């Protein structure tokens, strides 16, 4: 039995503190915990949350037949000490 609401990802270590991952057969992304070659894990989490919220907002506006010219959002978070 498959659940259409469940997502999975495979993450592979590429050396240093770099990891590449994604869903099987879909585009992959690079995460660099040093933040040198790609966003780090915390920024990636903020990007995911912002993109998820943004997709909801854009979808709702499109259903309302609003023509978007631009959409930008910002996200911030604090790491636990």
Beta strands, then each sheet from edge to edge (+ up, - down):
strand 1: 10-15
strand 2: 18-22
strand 3: 28-32
sheet 1: 1+ 2- 3+
end
